């Protein structure tokens, strides 16, 4: 079968009509993460390829509508699968209608975190969708494709919602896959810096939809499965960095400890980040994580007020947050907090408590987001029960996401919004000093990344000889990103006034490891400086000296919505992506700029 897996745009981009962006939409309201292809589509693509089907995975999330029309018209797929999130639900409807106009005999399947809790309603409002996959769709989707390939009826497949004689029917529930190692590995077929090693979260915070998507509990791939995937993908990525995006990576600390130890045994050399909870960390685990390449730890903190933490059923305390933050800092892991405003019980007083807590905790970074009411969450069901939310709004409304305070009054909402608009995006709260890094190096031993951190700190303090010694030691020990090492050495040379040595180091970087965004910016700046006669005219040359965990990706399909090759509509075993512009999600584009909206939606009679 010819299968097209599509990540649609949020609406008709470039259209000023009713199918265009919501009223008041501003650039930045969609978080930059929105454009990253959902990992689930890669999983379905891998499963379909392994099963012998022809597959195209198309990221159309930023495509103007006229281009979407062109692509859908040219791609003659027999099965169209789409990932539906709250932010792109309108785009799913529009693309499904477009598919049916261009390919009336095609079968349209929709899954994802928005479709799962609203399957019957989605079929009721989106007549061009044939089947909804509920929850984990790996096996379900393959069964749908297999039946279609045989010319069989797709009705009644477990884990689906479908129509029979115009009536919407929910099939029997499908059990989740117990052994995740039996599933096709996305990294055998696709290059992406995103990786998932487990599914599910044993906790059930009021705002989170993980349980709705994955079911209750936690399942994980074996360590060998994960290690093989890591080796495969890092051998192909231009920058040796990956993001582990499990809901709660360290749920089983013993598993992660084993994984890190085996990474060191295999001498795997790359950097990574992960997301987890503050109550699932220990001194031993964090040290092993750092030595295995962990550079950044993102923690779901949400609030510094125990009142709010209890209200959202977070089941952590401010004391645990402080303890875990200190432990991670002890080994040089950068700590990022994910914070929220507008949760249950939020007042000016609880929010002030959160801000005071941040001053005490001093994570390296934090970013705030406004509460979104996602279908299937406890917040969603509570809002329905309270009578101020009707799920029909998700099909009749044009809002991007339902960002609204759960129960705050209008004055509090205005206060929260004013603060958010002045402080959105990634914020820096703490920077390690050379003294901090000296102590970290002593704890970790002769570790390349610890030397690099210390060398950079010495550079910023003007201690150039000490900086060069530690940066060079990082290179000798096999630092995974040598381009960043040479960038530091180039900047050290420039600080000494030796522009010839600076360019020599940049040349070495270009030969060894040219794909880092800081390096590229500096090389371009130096070239422009020379072209404008900078040395002779005494013009300033500003260079960036950074090596923090920032990914560089080319906007190549399907990971990001880059340009499609000229032959994208031809069905071939492999779809080669063309060279594309560089995309980097810098701190300036972290987080959404979308604030809170009106609190209560009137129930539609």
N, C-alpha and C positions, 0 to 999 in steps of 0.2 A: 504493500500500500504506500501511496505518496502522502506523507504526513507533514503538515506545517504547524509548528509550535510558535505562537505569536505572543509577544508582550506588547499590548496596544498602548497608544498614547492616552493621556487622561481625558481628552476631549478632542474636538476638531481644532488642532493647533493652526493658527493663521486665519481662523474663521471668527468674525465679529458677531455672528448671529447667535441664536438660542443654543446651538450645539457647541459654541465656543467656550472660553474660560468663564468661570463664575464671576458674578459682579464683584468688583473690588479686587480682583486677582492682581498680584504684583509679582514681578520677577523675584524668585527666591522663596515664594510661599511653598513651592514643592521642594522638599529636601533633596539635595544632590543624590542621596542614596536611592531615590525613586527610579532613576534611570538605569540602575544596575539590574541586569536581568535576574529574575527570581531563580534561585538555585533549583527549585522544583522543576522548572522547564528543562534545565540541563539534565536532571535525573530522568525525566520522561524521554528526552532525546536520546540519552544513553541506552535506556531500556529498549526503545524502539529500534535503534540501530543494531543492538545486539540480537534482537529478534528478526533481523533481516529486512526491515522496512527502509524505504528511502525517506530521509528526514531533512527538513530545513528548520532551523531555529532562527527566528527573525525578531530582533529587538527594534520595535518601531516607536519606542516611548517618547522620542523627541521629534519624530518626523512630522512635517506639515501635512495636512490632510490630503492635499492633492497628490503628494508622494505616496501616502498610504493607499489611496485609490489605485494608483498605478501598480504598486507592488501586488496588492490583492488580485487585481485583474490578471496579472501576468503569471502568478504562481498557481498552477493548476493542481492543487492538492485535493485529495479525496477526503481527508480528515483534517480538520482545523481544530487545534487545541489552544486555549487561551488561559492565561493566569489572571484571575480577577481579584483585585485589591480594592479597598474602599476608594482610593484616590483615582483609580482608572476604570471604575465600574461603568461610567458613561461611555468611555472609549470601547469597552467590551461590547456594549450594546450596538454602538455605531459600526464596529468592525464586523460583528456577526451579521448585521443587516447587509453590509457591503458584500460579504462572502456569499450570502444567499442570492444577491442580485447577480453577481458575476459567475457563481458556480452553484446553480440551484440544486444539484444532486449531491453536493458535499455535505458531510456530517460535521456539525459544530459542537465541540465539547468544551465546557468551561469548568475550571476548578479554582482552588485557591482559598485564602483565608476569608474573603468576603462572600464567595459563593457557598462555602460549606455551611455556615449557619443560616443562610437565606436561600437555600436551594429551591424550594417550592415557589417562593416569591420571585426569584430570578426568572424561572421559567414562565411564570405568570406575566411578568412585565417585559421579558425579552423573547418574543415569539420566534426569532431567528435562531435561538439556541436550541439544539436538539436534546442534549444530555448534560446534566451537571454531575461532576465527580465530587463526592463528599469526602472530606478528610484526606487521608493518605491515598494518593491516586495511582501509585506505581503499577499495581496489579490490575486495578480497575480499568485504567486507560488501555493497557495492553489487551485486555479481554474485549473491550469495545472495538479496537482496531482489528483484532483477530476475527471477530464475528463479521465485521464489515467486509473483510477480505474474502470470507467464505460466502458472502451474500446472505448471511443470517440476520435475524432480528436482534436488535440490541436491547430490547425491553427486558426488564427484570434482572439486570446484572446487579449483583450485590454492590453496595456503595454508590449507587446512582440515584438521581431523580430524573424522571422521564415523563413523556406524555403517552397516554393510551386513549384514543378516540376523543382527544381534546381535554381529557382529565389529567391533572398532574398527579403522578404516583411516586411515592418514596419506596424504593426497593429495600430489601433487608440490609442491615448494617454489615459492612465488611470488616473483619478483624484486621488489625494492623499487622504488618510483617514482623514476625518475632525475631528473625535473624537477618539483620540489615546487610550482612556480608553477602547474602544471596542476590542482592540487587546489583545492577550494573553500576560501575563507578563512573560518575560524570567526567573525572579527570583522565580517563582512558580515551575520551573522545573530544573533550573541549579544554581550552586553555582559559583558566580563570584564577584570579588570586583569592577568590572566595572559596571556603571549604567548610563543609559540615561533617562532623564525626559522630553526631548523635541526634536523636529526635526526642522532643518532649521535655517537660520540666515537672518535677514532683510538686511544685508549689502552684498556687492559684491566686495570683494578685488580681484585684478587682478590675484593673484596666487592661489586662493582658489576654490575648486570644490564643495562646499556645495550646492550652488544653483542648480548645474547640478544634484546632487543626490536627493535633497529634494524638489526642486522647490523654488520659491520665497516666502518669508515670514517665519512665525514662528508659530509652533503649539506645544502645551504642554499637558502633562498628568495633571489631576487634582491633587491637593495637597494630597487628601486622597489616591488616587491610588499610588502616590509616597511614601507616608508614610507607607502604607501597604507593599509595595515592600521592603522598607528599613528595616522594622521590620523583615520581613521574611528572608532576606538574612543575616542580621547581627546576627540573632540568630543561624546561621549555620556556619559562617565564623570563622576560628580559631583566626584571628586577627581582632579586631573591627575597621577596616578602609575600606573606600570605595572611589573610584574615580568617581566623576560625570563628564562624558565626553561629555556633551552637547556641541555643537559648541559654543554657547554663553549663558551660564547658566542664567545670570541675565538680559536677554533681557527685561523681565517684572519684574521690581524691586518689585512691589507690590506682585506679586505671590511668589517670593522668600522670601520676608519678612513674608508673611503668613505661608509659609512652615517652616521657621525657628522657628516662634513662636509656631506652632503646634508641632514641634519636642520637644520643651521644655515642652509644656503642657503634652505630652505623656511620658515625662521623658525618652526619647530615649537617649542612651549613646553609642556613637561611634564617631570616627573622620572621617573627609572627606576633600576632595579637589575638586576644580572645575576650569574650564577655562572660561574666559569671556573677555570683552573689558574694557578699562580704563574709557570710558565715560558712563558706566552703573553702577556706584557705588556711594554710598552716605555714610555719617557718620552713620546714623541710620541703614542702611542695613548692613554695615560691622560689627557694634557692635553686631547686632542680629545674623549674620552668625557665628561670633566667639563664642558667647555663646551657639550656637546650635551645635558646634563641628568642624567648619571649621578651618583647620590647615594651609592649603596652598592655595594660589590663583595664578593661572598661567594666565598671561596676554599676549595676542598677541600684542607685541610692534613693532616688526620687525625692526624698525630703529629709530634713534634719530634725523634724518635729516628731517625737514619739506618738503624739496624738494622731498625726496623719499616717505614719507608718502602720499604726494599728488599724486605722480606718480602712486602708487599702489592703489589709491582710498581708503585708510584706513579711512579717514574722522575723524582723531584724531590729536591732537597737542602734542608737547613735554610738554607743560604746563599741559595738562590734565593727561599725564602719571605721571608727578611729583606729582600732587595733589592726584591722586588715590593711588599712592605708599605710600605717607605719611599717608593717612587715614588708609590704611591697617596695616601699621606698628604701628599706634596709638593703635590698639587693639591686637597687637601681632600675626597677621596673616602673615605667611611667604610669601613673594612675589617672584615669579619666572617669569622672562621675557623670552618669546620665541622671538629670534632675527633671522634675515636673512641677508645674503649677496648675492649680484649678482642681486638684483632687478633692475627694469627699472631705468635708469639714474644713476646707481651706479658708482661713481668715487672714487679715493683715497681720495679726499677732503670730499665727503659725508660720506665715511666710517670713516674717522678721526673724523668727527663731531659726528657720532654715538658713538665712543669710548669715546669722551669727555663727551657726554651726560650720558653714563653709570657711569662715575666717579661722576657726579652730582646727578644722581637719586639713586644710591647705592641700588639696589634691593638686597634681600638676595642672590638670585641666578639668573644666566642667562645661556642660552644655545643657541648657534648659529647653524643654518642649512643653507645649500646652496640651492639656488632657484632650485626647480624641476618644469619642465614644465609638468603639468598634463593635459591630454585630457579633453576638456570641459571647461577649464578655459579661462578667457579673455586673459591671456598670450598665451595660445595655439592658439586661433583663430587669435590673432594679429601676431603671428609668422608665421602662415600659410599665412595670407594675405601679410605679408612682403616678403614671398617667401623663407625663410630660414629653414622652417620645413615642412616636408611631413608626414602626419599621418601614411603612410605605414611603416615608420621607427619603429613604435611601434610594428610591427609584423615581420619585417625583422631584426631588430637590436637585439643585445644580451645584451645591457646595462641594468643595474639594474633599475635605474630611470634616466630620462633625466635631470641630474643636470648640468646646464649651465647658465652663466650670460646672462641676456636678451639682453643687448646691449653694454656691456663693451668690450673694445679692449683687445688684447692679453696681453699687459703689465699690464693692470689693473687686468685681470684675474689671472695672475701669482702672483701679489701682494696679492690679496685676498686669493688665495690658500695657499700661504706661511704663511699668518697670521692664516688661519683656521687650517692648520695642526699642528701649534704650540699651538692652543688655543681651539681645539674642546672639546666637552664634557661639563659637568656641571661645571660652575665656581662660586665661592663664591665671593660676592662683599661686603656683610655687615653682621655683627654679632651683635645682641643686647647685651647690657651690663646689669649688675644687676640693674643699675640705670634706664635703659629703662624699665626693667621688673617690677620694683617697681612702676613706673608710670602706667604701663599697668594694674597691679593688682588693683591699686587704681581706675582706670576707670571701670574695669569690676566687681569689688566687689569680694566676696569670691568664686572665680571660680577655679575649680580644675586644669585646664590646665595652668592657669596663675600662680598658686602656683608651679606647676611642672617646668615651665620655669624659674621662679625665683630661685627655689632650685638648678636647674642645673647650673645656672649662678654663684650662690654663691659657689658651689662645685669647679668650674673651677677657682675661685678666691681664693680658699683655706679657705673659711669660712664654715667649716664643720658643726658646730652647727646650723648655720642659714640654711644651705642647708638641713640638716636632718629635721628641723622643718617644712619647706615648702613642702618638698617631702612627709612627713607623712600627712600633711594636705591635700594634693592632694588625697592620698589614702582614707582618712576619708570622703572626699566629693564625692567619687565614680568615680575616674579616670578610664576611660574605658579600659586602658591597664595596669592592676596592675603588670604584669610581668616586665614592664619597671620601675615601682616604686621600686620594690624589687631589680632590677638590680642597681639602683642608691644607694639604701641603702647598698647593698653589696659592692659597690665601695667606699662608705663613710667609711664603716667598714675597708676595706682594707687600705685606706689612713691613718686610725688611727692605723694600725698595728694589728688589731684584725681579724686574718684569720678565727677563729672559727665562729665569728659573720658573717663574709663574707659568709661562706658556709651555715650558717643557713638561711641567706636571699636568697641565691640561691635556697635552698631547698624549701623555702616558695614560691618562684617564680615558681618553677617547679610544685608545687601543684595547684597554683591559675591560672596561665596563662603562659604556657611554650613556646608559639609558636613565640616569637619575635627573629629576627635574631641576634640582638645585644646580647640578653641574651644567646642565644645558643652558640655564639662565645665565650663569656666570660666564660660560664660554661666549655666548652671544653678546653679553655686555662688554667683555674684553675685546672682541672683534670690532664692535662699534667704536670703542674707545680708541683703538689703534687707527681705525679708518678716519676718525675725526681729528687725528693728530694729538691724541691725549697726552702722550709722554712729553712731546716738545712744548705743548701749550700749557702744561701743568693742569690739565682737566682732571676732575675727580673721577675715580673709578670705584663704584660701590659693588662689593661682592658679598654674597650670602654664605655664611659659614654655618651650615646646619647638617645634621645627620639623623634627625628625628624620624620616627616611623611614619613616613608619608609614601603612599603608593603612587607609582606612575603606571598608567595604563594607556595603551593606544586605543582610540575610540574605534575599535574593530568589532565587527559582529562576531558572535552574538552577545558578548559580555556587556558591551555598551552600544548605544545606537549610532554606530559609525556608518560610513557609506557602504552600500552594497556593491559587489562586483558587477561588471557588465552582464555576466552570465548567471545572475542570481536566480533567474527563473528556470534554468535548465536543471534537470534532475540528474545529478552526478553523485558518485559515492562520497566525495568530499567537496566542501564548499570553501575555497580559499578566499581569505579576506585580503583586501588590498592594503597597502601602507596607508596609515591614517594619522591625523594630527594627534598630538600628545594631549592626554587629559590627566589632570591631577586634581584631586580633591584636597585643596589646601585648607588650613584653618579658617580662611576667610569664607569658605563655602560650606562649612559644617553646620548642620542643623537647619530647621525650617524657620522662616521669618513670619509665618502665619500665626496671628494671635488668636485669642479667644473670641468667639462669637456669642450670639444671644444664648442664654442659658436654657430656656425651655422652648421646645417646639410644640405648638398646639396639636393635639390629636386630631387627625383628619377624620371627620365623620363619614 
